[in-house]
Amino acid sequence: MGGIFDAVLAFMDKGGDVLWLIAILVFVMWTLIFERLWYFTFTWRKEVFEVIKTWEARSERKSWNAKQVRMRLLSQSREAINANLPVITTLVALCPLLGLLGTVTGMIEVFNVMAVTGGGDAKSMAGGVERSTIPTMAGMVAALSGLFANTYISRMAAREQEYLQDNLTSDH
């Protein structure tokens, strides 16, 4: 187990400080993604049942007041369904930007080595190039994984919202 931990630390060291920022961002992003998956898997069905039960308990469902109650129920449910989705979207967009920040900081290191050594020492510049490419790769991989998960959850949220809207009928 220590070998894996040491390998991860060596990788993180090669990527520089920006790689740690990307790791924290990915941790927060995936925590929110798993929270939404947990919500839809375990909590949402109970909430749908309660909303439909509240709507069906009304004696009438055709008046203006009933339509306002329906709109309120749908609005509250929409708010619960879409919780954290804008934050996840923002975190997905930040991943490649932090990767580019890593690129810039790595290239600054390359230019610094070129200034100190006179520009001809390829071995010295390799560390900066490595430090610039690893965060870029990590930011892109993180963004892609978050993008697929965010798309899946957004579609799930839209589907569930439509399901609830279809079940709050006023025709009976």
N, C-alpha and C positions, 0 to 999 in steps of 0.2 A: 504494500500500500504506500509506503514511503517513496518508492520509485516513481509512482504516478504523480504524487504530490510534488516531488522534486522536478519532474518533467514539466508540470504545469507552471510551477514557479519560474523555471528557466525560460519557458515560452513567454510568460508575462513580462519577464525582465527584458527579453529581446525586443518586445513590442513597446516598451517604455511606459511612462505614466498614463498616457492616453488610453492604453489598452485596459488599464484598471478602471478608467471612467466608462469605457464601453462595457466591461464586465458588470459593473454596478447597474448601468442602464438596462442591460439585457436581463439581469436578475429582477429588477423592478418590473420590466415589461412582461416577462413570463409569469411573474407572480400575479399581475393583473389579468393576464390571459387565463391562467388556471382558476382564478377567482370567478371569472365570467363562466367558464366551463362548469365549475362547481355549482354556480347559481342556476344555470339552465338545467343541469342534471338533477339537482336535489331540491332546490327552493322554488323555482318558477312554477312547477306544476301545482303546488299548494296555493300559490298566489292566484293562479288562473282559476282554480276551483273556487276560491273565496270571492273573486271578482264576479264570476258567473253566478254564484250563489246570491250575492248581493243584488245583482241585476234581476235575476229571476224572482227574487223575493218582493219586488215592486208589484203593486197591484195593477198599475198601468204603465205602458211603455211607449205611448204615442204622443203625448203632449210635449210642449216646448220644454217644460221642466224636466221631463224624463230624458229628452234629448241632451239637455245640459248635464244631467247626472251621468249619462252614458259617456259624454265627451270628457267629463272629469275622470271617470274610471279609466278610460282609455289613455288619457294624458298621464295619469299617475303611473299606469302600467308601462307606458312608453318611457317615462323617466327611469323607472326601475330596470327596464330591459337595456336601455342604452347607457347605464351607469358605467363609467370608466372607458367606454369605447373611444371618445375623443382623446383621452390621455394615452391610450394604447397607440392610436394613430400618430400622435405627436412623437411618442418614443420611437416608433418605427422610422419616422422621418429623421429623427436625430441620429440614429445609428450611422448612416453613411457620412453625415456631417462630422461626427466625431472621428470617423475613419480618415476623413480628409484632414482634420486637425492633426492626426497622427502623421499623415504624409508630410504636412508642412513642418512639423517639429523635427521629423527625421531628416528632411532635406536641409533644414537649418544646421543640423549636426554635420551633414555632408559638406556644406559650404564652410562651416567652421574648420573642419579638418583640411579642406582645400586651402583656406587662408593660412592656417598654421604651418602646413607641410609644403606649401607651394603648389599644390594641385596635382602632384604626380603619384601619390601613394594610394594605389587602388585598394590595398588591404585595409587601410585606415578608413577609407570611404565606405567600405562594404558594411560596416556596422550601422552607419547612418542610413544606408539604403535599406538594410534589413529592418531597421527601426521605423522606416517610413512605409514599407510594404505590408508588414504584419497588421498594423491597425487598420489599414485600408481594407485588407481582406476580411478581418474580423468584423468591421462595420458593415460590410456588404453581406456577409453571411448572416449576421444578426438581423439586418433589415429584411432579408429574404424570408428568414424563418418567421419573423414577426408579421410580415406582410401576408403570408399564407394563413397564419393563425387569425389575424385580424379580419381577413376576408371571410373566413369560415364563420367566425363569431358574428360578424355583421350580417351575414346572410341568415344565420340562425335567428338573430334578433328580429330581422325583418319578417321572417316566416312566422315566428311566434306572435309578433304584433298583429300580423294579418289574421292569424288563427283566432286570436282573442277578439278582434274586430268582427270577424264573421260570426262568432258565437254570442255576441251581445245584440241579439235581434229584437225587433219591436213588432214582429208580425204575429205574435200569439198572446 
